[in-house]
Amino acid sequence: MKHSSSSLFCRDFLLKVNARNSFEIPQLSHISINLTSRYIVAEKKHSLFPMVSLSLLSGQHPKLLRAKKSVAGFKLKKNSILGCKLTLRRVKMTSFLDTLALVVLPQIKRDPLFSERTLSEPGVLQLGFTEFLFFPELEKNFELFEMMRGCSIQFHTTTKADFEKKLLFTSYNFPAYQRMA
């Protein structure tokens, strides 16, 4: 689903957004995936499963997240492992987005999937994702990843208004928003 070069997509956006040229058409710049868990903080060896799961989903190696400061209330030491993160761009981003929009999101029974709080920032859509095992890459090894509860997915766009962001994500076959602006 090569979205940015699709002429139908570009013509539709040029008419709906009143863009003067094709460079003003909103696009998805990158996707960030963060995965943290309290089990990782307690035991370092539990950081292996989130790293393997993110590498299976994306095809690239995730980066470890470490604590910057010690916090006694959380029993957290400086430089201890908190989780892992990943940034997807270009081809890997579009393949992940295709899997998410066409396979994973139709299986989720949550309604609404997106709330007004997830649409708060102008260029970012944040999605707290608890149904982590719906991805086809992880379903095969269910018993390895069943202790993982979820992740945070952020979609970074070049949009300036909420209306443009809603148009962009509905064009990617994401579930419809509750209230369209």
N, C-alpha and C positions, 0 to 999 in steps of 0.2 A: 504494500500500500504506500507507494511513493507519493506522499501528499503534496509536497511543496511544488512539484513540477506538473501536477495535474491541471490541465487547462480548464476543466469544468469547475474545479475547486477555486482556482484563481479568479475566473469570471464571476462566480457566485459571490466571492468576498469583495471584489471590486464594486459590485452593485450594492451590496448590503452595508458595507462599511464606508462607502464614499472615499475610497483611496484614490489618489491621483495616478499612481503607478504601481507596478507589481512589487516594488521594494517596501511599500507600506503595508503589505498584506501580513497579518499576524502569523507567526510561526511558533512552533515548539522548539526551544533552543536546547534544553537538556532535561534529563530526568535524574533525580537524586533518590537513592533508596538507603534508608538508615534502619539498622536492626540492632536493638539492644535488649538485654534481658537481665533480670536479677540473678539468674543462674550463672551468667558469665562473670559477674562481679564476685560471686562466692567462690567459684572454681575456675581457674584459667583454662582447664582442659575442655570446658563447655564452649569455648569460643571457636572450636573447630567446626561444629555443625552449622552455625550461622554463616561462616565463611564458605563452606562447601555449598550450602544452599544458594547463596548469592552468586557464586561462580557458576553453578548449574543453570541458574535463571538467565544470566547475562552473557556468559562466555568470557568474562574477564575477572581478574583477581581483585577482591575488595580490599580496602584499606582498614586497618584496625583503629578503633577510637580508644583513646587513652584519657585518663583523668588528669586534669591540669593541676588540681589542688587536692589536698587531703581534706575529707569531711568526716569527722568523728561520728556524727549522727547517723550516717549511712554506712559506717564501717568501710570507708573508701580511702585507700592510700594513693599517694601521688604516683602517676604512671601506671596504675592498674588498668586492665583492659575492661572497657565498658560495652563494647560491641563492635560493629563494623559498618562501613558505609561504601557507597558505590555511586559513580556518576556515569550515566550512559549518554552517548552522543551519536549522531548520524545513523549508521546502519544498525548497530546494536540497539539504539533507542527505538527505531521503527519496528524492529522485530519484537522487542519487548512490548511495545505499545499494541502491536497486532495481537499478540498472545493475550494481553490483558483485556483488550476491548472485545475480542471475538470469542475467547474461550473462558476466561476467568470471571469477568463481570456478569455475564448472563447467568452464571450459576449461583450468584449471591442473592439471597432472598431479602436483604436489608432494604427498607424503603423509608425515607429517601437515602440514596447513596451519598449525595452531596448536600451539605447544609449551607446556610449562609455564612457560618463560621469558617468553613473550608475555603470560601471564596473571598476571604478578607483582604488579602494583599492583591494589588493590581496585576502583577505579572506572574503570580504563583498560585497553583491549585494544590492543596495539601489533602492527602487521603490517608487516614489511619486504617490500616489493613489488617484485620484479624484472621481472615480466611486465607492464610498463607499456603495451605496445602492443596488449594484448588489448581495450582499451576501444574501442567502435565509433566514437567520435568521432575517435580517433587512427589507426585502421586505414586510413582513406581517404588520409591523407598520411603513409604509412609512411616514405618516404625523408627527410622533414624531421625526424622524431623518432627515428630509429634509433640516434643516438649517445647518447641518454639511457638510462641503465641501470636506473633504478628510483626509488622514492620510499618514504617512511615514512608510513604511515597510522595515526592514533591515534583510537580510538573512545572518547569520554568518556561514561560512564554515571553514573546515580545509585544504582548497586548498592553494597551494603555487604559482601556475601560472594561468594566465587567461584561458589557454586552458583547464585545469582541471575544472575550475569553469564553463565554457561553457558546457563541457561534463556532469557535474553534473546536471545542471539545464535543459538541454535538455532531460536527462534521467527521470526527474520528470514531463515530458510532458508540460513544459513551452513553450511558443511560441519561435520559432527559432530566433536566433540573425540575424542581418543584414549581418554581415561579420563574418564568422567562421575563427579563427586563425589556 
